[in-house]
Amino acid sequence: MGFFVRFGKETLNKINMKLRFTIIFILISFNTFGQNTSKKTAPIIKEAKRLYDVEMASWYGTDIFIEKYPNKENIGGYFSYVDKNVPTCIFFNRDESPKIIGTITFDSTYNVQTASVNLEERNLNTIEGELYMLRKKAIELAQKDTIFKSYKNTALNFIPLINGKDKKVYILTGPQKSGVVIFGNDYLITFDKKNNIKSRKQLHRNIIPIYYGAEEEKDEQTMHTHSPETGDFITATDICTLMLYAKYTKWKQHTVISKKYMNIWNCSSNELFVMTVEAMKKINEHQAKQKEQNR
């Protein structure tokens, strides 16, 4: 990320040497800091987009399947995955050794009109069998481990992911009423190569509902904070949630503030800008001084 600043001759004459050095220092710091943080945030954004791809397939796949499948009592569950760049949502039945009862595939646009729908019963393939097992073990753990919490008018959403040797299940909290976006109350369970649970972690310490709708339409910028346990940077689950809901909320920007950093997510361009809280304070102080001088 680079910065380009042009000062006119008259403006330069009004700015003292000390202030010029302060502005230049801040801009250079932003440039260097942006390069350093991008190495840390790039994997977060990449993971968020993996989550987003499977969640989009689940959102639209569920709508399509429920509309077309008549025997609702036979549905045991669903999950989605991306194989060879093809987002796929599958539904399985309630058998002890389940069978696939619905397969919905999408292209990159997730256009429901061009989605392929197959309601023929079949066996799970290798990747589906492994994802099913990860999801099943995650649900069993969540049912007995007190770290996992449930809240009224919400539901836990289990999202299995396999990326090479990396096996995990994210758990997001989804609203069961419209007009609210939920951040927090999210978890990450990791597995070893034999699909045994290695670890489980609460990503946010609490649940953070942010409302949108007629009364909140003016709220184009929203925010939430991170405790030290959650970390310095916006999480993959935060970004995934923003990518899913931004088109409904009309938000333009969402900021995540940690002890050291401000993470600013552009909801229109799906880009992240990170700066230190200290730098933000310096900018605010500079703007306040300029305002005083201009009075």
C-alpha positions in Angstrom: 0.0 0.0 0.0 1.6 3.3 -1.1 0.8 6.9 -0.3 1.3 9.9 -2.6 1.0 13.5 -1.2 1.2 16.8 -3.1 1.6 20.0 -1.2 1.0 23.4 -3.0 3.5 26.2 -2.6 1.1 28.3 -0.5 0.2 25.4 1.7 3.9 24.5 2.3 4.5 28.1 3.4 1.9 27.7 6.1 3.2 24.5 7.5 6.1 24.7 9.8 9.1 22.3 9.4 8.3 20.3 12.5 4.7 19.6 11.3 5.9 18.6 7.9 8.3 16.1 9.4 5.4 14.7 11.5 3.1 14.2 8.5 5.9 12.6 6.5 6.8 10.3 9.4 3.2 9.2 9.8 2.8 8.5 6.0 6.1 6.5 5.9 5.0 4.6 9.0 1.7 3.7 7.3 3.5 2.5 4.2 5.9 0.3 6.1 3.3 -0.9 8.6 0.9 -1.8 5.8 3.5 -4.0 4.2 4.3 -5.8 7.5 0.7 -6.4 8.5 -0.4 -7.6 5.1 1.7 -10.7 5.6 -0.3 -11.4 8.8 -3.7 -10.5 7.4 -3.5 -12.1 4.0 -4.0 -15.7 5.4 -6.9 -14.4 7.4 -8.6 -13.0 4.3 -7.9 -16.1 2.4 -9.5 -18.3 5.1 -12.4 -15.9 5.3 -13.1 -16.4 1.6 -13.0 -20.2 1.9 -15.6 -19.8 4.6 -17.6 -17.5 2.5 -17.6 -19.8 -0.5 -19.1 -22.7 1.5 -21.5 -20.6 3.3 -22.9 -19.1 0.1 -23.3 -22.6 -1.3 -25.2 -23.5 1.9 -27.4 -20.4 1.9 -28.6 -20.9 -1.6 -28.4 -24.7 -1.7 -30.7 -24.9 1.3 -33.3 -22.7 -0.3 -33.2 -24.8 -3.5 -33.3 -28.2 -1.7 -36.1 -27.4 0.7 -38.2 -26.1 -2.2 -37.7 -29.2 -4.3 -37.4 -32.1 -1.8 -40.8 -33.4 -0.5 -39.8 -35.7 2.3 -38.6 -33.2 5.0 -38.6 -35.8 7.8 -35.9 -37.7 5.9 -33.4 -34.8 6.1 -30.5 -35.5 8.5 -28.4 -32.4 7.8 -26.2 -30.6 5.3 -22.9 -29.1 4.6 -21.0 -27.5 1.7 -17.5 -27.7 0.2 -15.6 -26.5 -2.8 -13.9 -29.2 -5.0 -12.1 -28.2 -8.2 -13.5 -24.6 -7.9 -17.1 -26.0 -7.8 -19.1 -24.9 -4.7 -21.3 -27.9 -3.7 -24.0 -28.2 -1.1 -25.1 -31.7 -0.1 -28.0 -33.0 2.1 -27.9 -36.4 3.8 -30.6 -38.6 5.3 -31.0 -39.8 8.9 -29.6 -43.3 8.4 -26.8 -44.4 10.8 -24.6 -44.6 7.7 -26.1 -41.7 5.8 -26.7 -41.4 2.1 -26.7 -38.2 0.1 -30.2 -37.3 -0.9 -29.5 -34.0 -2.6 -26.6 -32.4 -4.4 -26.6 -28.7 -5.5 -23.7 -27.3 -7.4 -23.0 -23.7 -8.4 -20.7 -21.6 -10.5 -18.7 -18.7 -9.1 -21.8 -16.4 -9.3 -24.0 -18.6 -7.1 -26.8 -17.9 -9.5 -29.7 -20.1 -8.3 -31.2 -20.1 -11.9 -28.2 -21.9 -13.3 -27.5 -24.2 -10.3 -27.4 -27.9 -10.9 -29.8 -29.9 -8.7 -29.6 -33.7 -8.3 -32.0 -35.4 -5.9 -30.9 -39.0 -6.6 -29.8 -41.0 -3.6 -26.1 -42.0 -3.5 -23.2 -42.8 -1.3 -20.9 -40.2 0.1 -17.7 -39.8 -1.8 -14.3 -39.7 -0.1 -14.1 -36.0 0.6 -17.8 -35.9 1.7 -17.3 -38.8 4.1 -14.4 -37.1 5.7 -16.2 -33.8 6.0 -19.2 -35.5 7.4 -17.1 -37.2 10.1 -15.4 -33.9 11.1 -18.8 -32.2 11.4 -20.3 -35.1 13.4 -17.4 -35.0 15.9 -17.7 -31.3 16.3 -21.4 -31.5 17.0 -20.8 -34.2 19.6 -18.1 -32.1 21.3 -20.3 -29.0 21.3 -23.1 -31.0 23.0 -20.9 -32.0 26.0 -18.3 -29.3 26.3 -19.4 -26.2 28.3 -17.2 -23.8 26.3 -19.8 -23.9 23.6 -22.8 -21.6 24.3 -26.2 -21.2 22.7 -28.4 -18.1 22.8 -32.1 -17.4 22.2 -33.2 -16.9 18.6 -29.8 -18.2 17.3 -28.4 -21.4 16.0 -24.9 -22.9 15.9 -23.7 -23.5 12.3 -21.0 -26.2 11.9 -18.7 -25.6 8.9 -16.2 -28.4 8.1 -13.1 -27.4 6.0 -10.3 -29.5 4.6 -7.4 -27.7 2.9 -4.6 -30.2 2.2 -3.5 -31.6 5.6 -5.4 -28.8 7.4 -8.7 -30.1 8.9 -11.0 -28.0 11.0 -14.6 -27.1 11.8 -15.7 -23.5 12.4 -18.8 -22.9 14.4 -20.6 -19.7 13.7 -23.7 -18.3 15.5 -26.5 -17.5 13.0 -29.5 -15.4 13.7 -33.0 -17.0 13.5 -34.6 -13.6 13.1 -34.0 -11.0 10.3 -32.6 -7.6 11.0 -29.6 -8.6 13.0 -26.0 -9.6 12.2 -24.2 -11.6 14.8 -20.5 -11.5 15.4 -18.8 -13.6 18.2 -19.9 -16.7 19.9 -17.8 -18.5 17.3 -15.4 -21.4 17.7 -12.6 -23.3 15.9 -12.0 -27.0 16.3 -8.9 -28.5 14.7 -8.2 -32.2 13.9 -5.1 -34.4 13.2 -4.5 -36.4 10.1 -6.6 -39.3 11.6 -9.5 -37.0 12.2 -9.0 -36.9 16.0 -9.7 -33.6 17.7 -6.5 -31.7 18.5 -7.9 -28.5 19.9 -11.0 -26.3 20.4 -11.0 -22.5 20.8 -13.5 -19.8 21.5 -12.7 -17.1 18.9 -14.6 -14.2 20.6 -15.4 -14.2 24.3 -19.0 -13.0 23.8 -21.8 -12.6 21.4 -22.1 -9.2 19.5 -25.4 -8.6 17.8 -25.6 -5.5 15.5 -29.0 -4.5 14.2 -29.9 -3.2 10.8 -33.1 -2.2 9.1 -35.4 0.9 8.8 -34.3 2.6 12.0 -30.6 1.7 11.5 -30.3 2.5 7.7 -28.3 5.6 8.5 -25.6 3.4 10.2 -23.2 3.0 7.2 -20.3 2.4 9.6 -20.4 -0.2 12.3 -17.8 -1.6 14.7 -17.0 -4.1 17.4 -14.0 -4.6 19.7 -11.6 -7.5 20.3 -10.3 -8.6 23.6 -6.6 -9.7 23.8 -7.7 -13.3 23.8 -9.3 -12.8 20.3 -6.2 -11.2 18.9 -5.0 -8.1 17.3 -6.6 -8.6 13.9 -10.1 -9.1 12.4 -11.0 -12.8 12.3 -11.8 -14.9 9.3 -15.3 -15.4 10.8 -15.7 -11.6 11.1 -14.8 -11.1 7.4 -17.0 -14.0 6.3 -20.0 -12.6 8.2 -19.4 -9.2 6.7 -19.2 -10.6 3.1 -22.4 -12.5 3.7 -24.5 -9.7 5.2 -23.1 -6.5 3.8 -25.5 -6.5 0.8 -28.5 -6.6 3.1 -27.3 -4.1 5.8 -26.1 -1.4 3.4 -23.0 -1.0 5.6 -20.0 0.6 3.8 -17.4 0.0 6.5 -16.9 -2.1 9.6 -14.1 -1.5 12.1 -12.7 -4.0 14.5 -10.6 -2.4 17.3 -8.1 -4.3 19.3 -5.7 -3.0 22.0 -3.1 -2.1 19.3 -4.8 -1.9 16.0 -7.8 -0.6 14.0 -8.9 -3.1 11.3 -11.1 -1.4 8.8 -13.1 -3.6 6.4 -14.4 -2.0 3.2 -17.8 -3.7 2.6 -18.0 -2.5 -1.0 -14.5 -3.6 -2.2 -13.9 -6.4 0.3 -10.6 -4.9 1.2 -8.9 -4.6 4.6 -6.9 -1.6 5.9 -5.0 -1.9 9.2 -3.4 0.9 11.2 -2.2 1.3 14.8 -4.4 2.9 17.4 -1.4 5.1 18.2 -1.2 6.4 14.6 -5.0 7.1 14.7 -4.5 9.1 17.9 -1.8 11.2 16.2 -4.0 11.9 13.2 -6.9 12.9 15.5 -4.6 15.2 17.5 -3.2 16.7 14.3 -6.7 17.4 13.0 -7.8 18.9 16.3 -4.8 21.3 16.3 -5.5 22.2 12.7 -9.1 23.0 13.6 -8.0 25.2 16.5 -5.5 27.1 14.3 -8.1 27.7 11.6 -10.6 29.3 14.0 
